[in-house]
Amino acid sequence: MAMNQRDRDVVEKLHSLLGGSVNGPYKPKKNHPGQGEMITWGLYRKENALKVIKTLYPLLGKRRQEQCQKVWKNLTGVDYAQ
């Protein structure tokens, strides 16, 4: 599970709340010359990603909840149940 963001303070706040790792900044790709550097936050252990989904799920909009349901099923093999 990962998030890319241009605002370092947003990434650092997420990191302080949920743990994980912060990487970057990365320069924009050549085909996106006007964009700023990107910072990445990530959780790379299955157990941590599942905990984050459980924590954030009720706060998310419908579209993001659907994405979480897909991730949950991919990681566990079962449907997400609240």
C-alpha positions in Angstrom: 0.0 0.0 0.0 1.5 3.3 -1.0 0.7 7.0 -1.5 2.5 9.5 -3.6 2.2 13.2 -2.7 4.0 16.4 -3.4 3.4 17.9 0.0 6.0 16.5 2.5 4.0 17.6 5.5 1.0 15.4 4.4 3.3 12.4 4.0 5.0 13.0 7.3 1.6 13.3 9.1 0.4 10.0 7.6 3.7 8.4 8.6 3.3 9.6 12.2 -0.2 8.2 12.4 0.2 4.9 10.6 3.9 4.1 10.5 5.4 2.7 7.4 8.3 4.3 5.4 8.8 7.6 3.6 11.0 7.8 0.5 12.0 10.5 -1.9 11.8 13.2 -3.1 11.8 11.9 -6.6 12.1 14.2 -9.6 9.2 14.3 -12.0 9.4 12.2 -15.2 10.6 13.9 -18.3 7.0 13.8 -19.8 5.7 15.8 -16.8 8.2 18.7 -16.7 6.0 21.2 -14.7 5.3 19.0 -11.8 7.2 19.2 -8.5 9.1 16.4 -6.7 7.2 13.5 -5.4 7.4 12.0 -1.9 6.2 8.4 -1.3 4.7 6.8 1.9 4.3 3.1 2.0 3.4 0.0 4.0 5.0 -3.1 2.6 3.8 -5.8 5.1 0.5 -7.4 4.5 -0.5 -7.3 8.2 0.1 -3.5 8.3 -1.9 -2.8 5.2 -4.9 -4.8 6.5 -4.8 -2.8 9.8 -4.8 0.5 7.8 -7.7 -0.6 5.7 -9.7 -1.5 8.9 -8.9 1.9 10.4 -9.6 4.1 7.4 -12.4 2.2 5.7 -15.3 3.9 7.5 -13.8 7.3 6.8 -13.5 6.8 3.0 -15.9 7.6 0.2 -17.6 4.9 -1.8 -15.0 4.7 -4.6 -12.0 4.4 -2.2 -14.0 1.8 -0.1 -14.4 -0.3 -3.3 -10.6 -0.1 -3.9 -10.0 -1.2 -0.3 -12.4 -4.1 -0.8 -10.4 -5.3 -3.8 -7.0 -5.0 -1.9 -8.5 -6.9 1.0 -9.7 -9.7 -1.2 -6.3 -9.8 -3.0 -4.4 -10.0 0.3 -6.7 -12.4 2.2 -8.7 -14.3 -0.4 -12.0 -13.4 1.3 -14.4 -10.5 1.0 -14.0 -7.5 3.4 -16.6 -7.6 6.1 -17.0 -4.5 8.4 
